Amino acid sequence: MQIFRYSLINGELYPDEKGEVLVFVDGSLVSVLSGDRRVENPVFHLSREEASLVQQVKKLSQLTGVDVDLLPVLAYPGKARLISLNRVMGYIFEEFVYRTLSHQFKVERHVKTFESLFRLTGERYHNIPDMLVEGRIPVEAKISFYNYDQLQEYSTRFPTGALVLPYSSSCRVPSGWRYFTNFLVDQKPLLNWLHSLLLV
């Protein structure tokens, strides 16, 4: 459990190390206490950047049908809130891709595909793709930023894989891999490609 202090100003909660309002966060549970009174339906003040991210999360949730509770995310002050909002967007999109693929294929999530030799070499390797389709094809679902080196590491084990993005974007993937943009609007290109590979 984590505890944060806030001040209540004009009905909104502002982070304040000397604030009288205590916000308790325990996983997805949030309790807000002002003295001995519980604050129902707390409203956290949002910066412009935070408000923009909240709107993006809500829009993405609406487009995908993946519901999320933002209260545990907004309860965190400062940079932690921004990081959490970006993580939630990543979660929503990955969940949408997973649900879409699971209707037609056997899909495993976050499977360790090979052992990392970090203890021996001191180097970290990416070895857990977002999804593994039919045990053969890794699929990485990313909102915006993706790590080419990560894809390159996966490609040493999997000659074929996919990078999936929700919107239009230009991408670079390893040889043998494909990228699919605008997935929120059109899922058929990825599904058709997977079918063509898995029928072989």
C-alpha positions in Angstrom: 0.0 0.0 0.0 1.1 3.5 -0.8 0.0 6.7 0.8 0.0 10.2 -0.7 -0.9 13.6 0.7 -3.1 16.0 -1.2 -4.9 19.3 -0.6 -8.5 19.8 -1.6 -9.0 23.1 -3.4 -12.2 24.0 -5.1 -13.3 20.4 -5.2 -10.0 19.1 -6.8 -7.2 17.3 -5.2 -3.7 18.7 -5.6 -0.5 16.9 -4.6 0.8 18.5 -1.4 3.4 17.0 1.0 1.8 18.9 3.9 -1.8 18.3 2.7 -4.5 17.2 5.0 -6.1 14.7 2.6 -4.6 11.2 2.6 -4.9 9.0 -0.5 -4.3 5.3 0.0 -3.5 3.2 -3.1 -3.4 -0.6 -2.8 -3.4 -2.1 -6.3 -6.7 -1.2 -7.9 -8.2 0.0 -4.6 -8.2 3.7 -3.7 -9.4 5.3 -0.5 -9.4 9.1 0.1 -9.7 10.4 3.6 -10.0 14.0 4.7 -9.7 13.9 8.5 -12.1 11.1 9.6 -14.4 11.7 6.6 -14.2 9.5 3.4 -14.1 11.5 0.2 -16.5 9.9 -2.3 -15.8 10.3 -6.1 -12.5 12.2 -5.7 -11.5 14.5 -8.5 -7.8 14.8 -9.1 -6.5 18.0 -10.6 -4.9 17.3 -14.0 -2.3 19.3 -15.9 -2.8 19.9 -19.6 -0.6 17.0 -20.5 -2.4 14.7 -18.1 -5.8 15.8 -19.3 -4.8 15.1 -22.9 -3.6 11.6 -22.0 -6.8 10.9 -20.1 -8.8 11.9 -23.2 -6.6 9.6 -25.3 -7.1 6.7 -22.9 -10.9 7.2 -22.9 -11.0 7.4 -26.7 -8.8 4.2 -27.0 -11.0 2.4 -24.5 -14.1 3.4 -26.4 -12.6 2.3 -29.8 -11.4 -1.1 -28.4 -14.2 -1.9 -25.9 -11.5 -2.5 -23.3 -12.6 -0.8 -20.1 -10.2 0.5 -17.5 -10.6 2.2 -14.1 -8.5 5.3 -14.2 -8.9 6.2 -10.5 -5.9 4.0 -9.3 -3.8 5.7 -12.0 -4.8 9.3 -11.2 -4.2 8.7 -7.5 -0.5 8.8 -8.2 1.1 12.3 -8.2 3.7 13.7 -10.6 5.6 11.7 -13.1 4.2 8.5 -11.8 0.8 9.5 -13.1 2.1 10.2 -16.6 4.0 7.0 -16.7 0.9 5.1 -15.5 -1.4 6.7 -18.1 1.0 5.7 -20.9 1.1 2.1 -19.5 -2.7 2.0 -19.4 -2.8 3.0 -23.1 -0.3 0.2 -23.9 -2.4 -2.3 -21.8 -5.6 -1.4 -23.6 -4.1 -1.8 -27.1 -2.3 -5.0 -26.2 -5.5 -6.4 -24.8 -7.4 -5.4 -27.9 -4.8 -7.2 -30.2 -4.9 -10.2 -27.9 -8.7 -10.5 -28.0 -8.8 -10.0 -31.7 -6.2 -12.7 -32.4 -7.6 -15.1 -29.8 -10.9 -15.4 -31.7 -9.0 -17.2 -34.5 -5.7 -18.5 -33.1 -4.2 -20.0 -30.0 -2.4 -17.0 -28.4 -0.1 -17.0 -25.3 0.9 -13.9 -23.6 4.3 -13.0 -22.1 5.8 -16.4 -22.6 9.6 -16.7 -21.9 10.7 -17.9 -25.3 14.4 -18.6 -24.3 16.6 -18.2 -21.3 18.4 -15.0 -20.8 22.1 -15.5 -19.9 22.2 -12.3 -17.8 23.9 -14.0 -14.9 26.7 -15.3 -17.2 27.1 -12.5 -19.6 25.9 -9.4 -17.7 23.8 -8.5 -20.7 20.0 -8.4 -20.7 18.1 -9.9 -23.6 14.5 -9.5 -24.6 13.0 -12.9 -24.4 9.3 -12.3 -23.6 7.2 -11.1 -26.6 3.8 -9.6 -25.9 2.1 -12.5 -27.7 3.0 -15.8 -29.3 0.6 -17.0 -31.9 0.3 -20.8 -32.2 3.7 -21.1 -30.5 5.4 -19.9 -33.7 4.9 -16.2 -34.4 5.6 -13.4 -32.0 3.5 -10.4 -32.1 4.5 -7.1 -30.5 1.6 -4.6 -29.9 2.9 -1.0 -29.3 1.1 2.3 -29.0 3.8 4.5 -30.5 7.4 3.8 -29.4 8.9 0.5 -30.2 12.4 -0.8 -29.7 14.0 -2.1 -32.9 16.8 -3.8 -31.0 14.1 -5.8 -29.1 12.6 -6.9 -32.4 16.0 -7.8 -33.7 16.7 -10.0 -30.7 13.4 -11.8 -31.2 14.2 -12.3 -34.9 17.2 -14.4 -34.0 14.8 -17.0 -32.6 11.8 -16.3 -34.8 12.5 -15.6 -38.5 8.9 -14.3 -38.8 7.0 -12.0 -36.5 4.8 -8.9 -36.5 4.8 -5.4 -35.0 1.3 -4.0 -34.6 0.4 -0.3 -34.1 -3.0 1.3 -33.6 -2.5 4.3 -35.9 -0.7 5.3 -39.1 3.1 5.2 -38.6 6.3 4.5 -40.4 8.3 1.5 -39.1 11.4 -0.6 -39.5 11.4 -4.2 -38.7 13.9 -7.0 -39.1 14.1 -9.0 -42.4 11.2 -11.6 -42.5 9.1 -9.6 -40.1 6.1 -7.4 -41.0 4.5 -4.4 -39.5 0.8 -3.6 -39.4 -0.5 0.0 -38.8 -4.0 1.4 -38.4 -5.0 -1.8 -36.5 -7.8 -0.1 -34.7 -9.5 0.5 -38.0 -8.6 -2.6 -40.0 -7.5 -5.9 -38.5 -7.8 -8.0 -41.7 -4.2 -7.5 -43.0 -2.7 -9.0 -39.9 -5.3 -11.8 -39.6 -4.9 -12.7 -43.3 -1.1 -12.7 -43.0 -1.2 -15.0 -40.0 -3.6 -17.4 -41.7 -1.4 -17.6 -44.8 1.7 -18.4 -42.6 0.0 -20.9 -40.4 -1.5 -22.8 -43.2 1.9 -23.7 -44.5 
